[in-house]
Amino acid sequence: MFDTPSVLLTTLVEEFHLEVVYAATDYEKVRLTVEDVARPGLQLAGFYDHFEPMRLQVMGNVEISYLQKLTEAERAIAFDHLFSYKFPALLIARNLQPEKQCLEMAKKHNITILRSKEATSTVVSAIIAYLKSALAPSITRHGVLMEVYGEGLLLLGESGIGKSEAAVELLKRGHRLIADDAVEIRKVSGNSLVGAAPALIRNYVELRGIGIVNVAKLFGMGAVKAENEINLVVNIVPWDQKKEYDRLGLEDQTMEILGVQIPVNTIPITPGRNLAVILEVAAMNNRQRKMGYNSALEFTQQMDAHFTK
């Protein structure tokens, strides 16, 4: 069990179709815990200040060309020093052949060597993007995540209140399902959250009285999506006559998830309310607010101007 997010090196190899030139004895157990990778150019020249051994090390044409200018003894010393830091693995790009001294020192220090056919910049940027997503802080919330007019709506509310039924109605109206019942939420940047469904229940919706429905097969593949940014939280609550609700929408409510503030709409429901239509309006209104237009504020300004006259 790991306290921090991690990615198995074997998973990275499968994802990017990497060639295993030399597998260390602990190859299947090695995990990556940082999202950045490094190119050890300065380290090969002997400069190890601020070197981060937790990162995957990547060599390209520049590093290999520099090594070829060294003598065999100098190359052996350079690789011996580099591999002594016990980093997760060395990846050689452009399908370049590793030096003989590289293989010798990898075996000596038990470090895995990988190889990719891709250009160095291409494989580096792709791996960083993959690790940034895979290692992002995450939590799981009970709810439904839908894409409505391009907006990611996270529907929250007590069990049985009608979240899944609203999701099916939205599906019939052409919108897309990301997750039902359990939503895995990842913080992919300082102010951005992305939600997805656990692999076991992906594309499925539970409807009380009917059972489990496969949305992809019933509505088509266009009705589902693997993941989506969360733009708005909709808190669905039973109508309470004793409680006062914001009727103008002037109050900006937010919810903090993984340190990110997400706008919130609280929608009280009673039998007969068309929740799907309300959710569509909530999505369009949220998009307008992001673009700088606030209809509630405009309305109050018009009212103030009227009474001032």
N, C-alpha and C positions, 0 to 999 in steps of 0.2 A: 504494500500500500504506500502511495507516494503523497506527501503533504502538498507538493507543488505540482502544477501541470507539467506533463512530460510527454514526449513522443519517442516511441521505440525507433532505433536506427533502422531496423528491418522494415518498419512501416514506411520510412522515408525512401528506402531503396526501392520498395515496390511501387510507391507513388510516382517516382521520377524515373523508373526503369533504369536504375544504376547498375553497373557491372561491379561485382565484388572481386577485386584483384587479389586481395588477401584478407581473410577473415580471422580476426583475433579470437582467442578462446572464449571471450565473453561477448562475442559479436551479437548474439541474440538477446543479451541482457542490457546492452548499452542504450541509454536514453538521452535525448536532447532536452535540456531544460531552459535554454535561452533562445530567443527568436533571431538573434543576429548570427551571421557567419563572418569569417575573417579570411583575408588573404595574407599569408605570412611572409611577405616580401622582406620587410625590415628584419624579421626574426632570422631569416636565412643569412642575413648579413651580420647577425650577432647582436641586434638591438632588441632586448626583451622587456624594456620598461613598458608598463601598462598592457602587457600581453594578457589576453583573456583565454585561459585553457578550457573553459566550459563551452566555447564555440566550436562549431564544425569548421575545419580549416580547408580552404579551397585554393588550389594552384591552377594557374592558367599558362598561357604562352609566355608571359613576362617572367614568371618565376622559373619556369623550366629553362628558358633561354639564359637567364642569369646563372643557373646551376651548371649548365653546359660549359660555361666559361671557367669554372673552377676545376681544380685537379681532383682526382678520385679521392685523395686523402682529405681535401677540403670539403668535398661533398659529404663524406662520411661523418666528419666532425659536425657539419651544419645539420644533418638529419639526426644525428645522435642527440644533439642539444635540443632540437625541436621536439622530437618524439619523447624526450624525458619528461615533458610537461603533461603527458597522459590526457590529451584531448580526446573527444569522442571518436573522431575518424578524420582521415585525410581524403578529400575528393579532388581528383584530377580531371579538369575539363578538357574539351576539344579532342577527346579520345587519345590524348598524348600518352606515350609510354613512360611509366615511372622509371627513374634511374635505379640501377642495380643497388646502389648504396641506400636508396630509399626503402627498397624491399627488405634489405638486410636489417636496417634499424627498426623497421616496423615490426619485424619478427622478434627482434631483441626486446623491444619495449611493449610488445603485444598491442599494437595499434592497427585498426582496420584501415585498409586502403580501398577506395572506391573510384570508379571512373564513369564519366558521362561523355556522350557524343556532342552535347550542346556547347555553344560558346560560353565562355566564362561569365560574362555579364548576364546572359540569359538565365543560366542555371542559378546564379547567385540571387537575382531578383525573384525568381520563381520560388526558391526555397525559403527566402525571407518572408514572402507573402504567405506561404503555406504555414510556416512556423508561427507567424504572428497571429494567424487565425486559430491554429490548433492549441497554442499555449495561452490564449487569452483567458483572463479570469472568467469564471462561469458559475451560474446557479441554475436550478430548475424550479420553475413556478407552475402551480396548478392553474390552467387557463387554456384559452384558445387564441391562436395567432392567425390572422387573416391578412391578405393583401387586398385592400379596397382602393381602387383608383390610384394605385401606386403607393399608397400609404400603408405602413405596417400597423395594424390595430391589434393590441393585446387585450383580449377580453377577460376580465377577472370578475369573480362573483362566487357566491356559495354554491355548493354542489346542487344540481337540479334546478337552477334558476333559469336555464334555457340558453346557455352559451352555445352548445353544440347545435341546437335547433336553429339558432340565429345564423350559425356558420353554414348550415345546409341551405337556408334561404338565400344567403349571400352567394353561395356556389351556383344556385339556380339563376342568379342575376348576373353571372359572368365573372365573379371575383374568384380569388384563389386561396386555397388552404395551405398553411405552412405546418401547423401543429394543432392537435386536439388533445385535451386532458393534461398533457405535460409539455411544457415549453422549456427547452434548454436555451438559456440566455448567455451570450458571451459579450464581454466588453472588448471591442476590437480597436477602439481608440479612446481618447480622453473624453469625448462627448458622444459616442456612438455605441449602440447596443444592437446585436444581431440575434435573432431567435431562430431556432430550428426544432425539429421533432426528434426525439430519441429514435434510433434506427429500428427498434422493435415495433413501434407503433406508427411509423411514418406512413402517411396517406390514408390512415384509418380514422373514422369518426364513430363514436358510440352514441346511438339514439335509443333512449329508454322506450321500451315497447317494441322496438324493431331489432336492435342488437348492433353488431359491428358492421360497418359499411366501408367498403374499399372505394374511396373517392376517385382514385385514378381510373379504375375500371368502370365505375358507374357514370362518371361525368366526363371522363377523358383525361389524358395527360396534361392538357392545358389548364385543368382545374387545380393542379397542385404545384407547389414550388418548394425547393429544398430548404431555403432560408430567406430571411428578409430582415431589413432594418426595422427596429421598433420605433415608430414615430409618435404613437399616441396610445395611452392606456385608457381603456374604457371600463370603469367600475360599474357593473350592473347590480343594482340593489332593489329589493322590494319597495313599493311605494309606501311611505309612512305619512299619514295625514297630519301627524303632530310635528313633523319636521319641515323646516323651510328650505327650499331649494333655490339655487341661483337661477333666476329666470331671464336675466339679461346676458349672462356669460362674460361679465366684466372681470370677475375674479380669476386670475391665472393660477390654477391648481397644478401642482407637480407631484411626482412620486420619485423617490430616489431608489434606483436599482444599480447596484455595483458602483455607487458613487456618481452615477449619471442622473441628472434631473430630466424626467420625461413628462410632457404635458398629460394631464388627466381630465377626463370628462366623467362625471358621475351621472348615470342615467337611471332614474327610478322607473320601474315598470309595473304595469297593471295588466290584467287580462284584456286583450284587444289591441294593445299598442303594437304597431308594426316595427319591431325592433330592427329588422334589416334595413328599412328605409332610414331610420334614425342613425344607424351606424354609417350608412353611405353619406348622409349629410355631415356627420361628425368628421369623417375622413376628408371631405371636400373643404369644410370649414377650417380644419387644421392645416391643410395645404395653403389656403388663402392667408392664414395668419403667418405662416412661414415666409410667404411672399410679401408680407408687409401690410396686408389689408385686414382690418378688424371691424366686422360689421356691427358688433355690439358697441364699440367705441364711437363709430360713426353715428349710430342711432342716438346715443346719449348726447353727442355734440349737437345734433339737430334739435333734440328736445330742449337742451339748454338755450340754444339760439332762439327757439320759438318763444320760450317763456321770458327771455330777456327782452324781446320785442314787445 
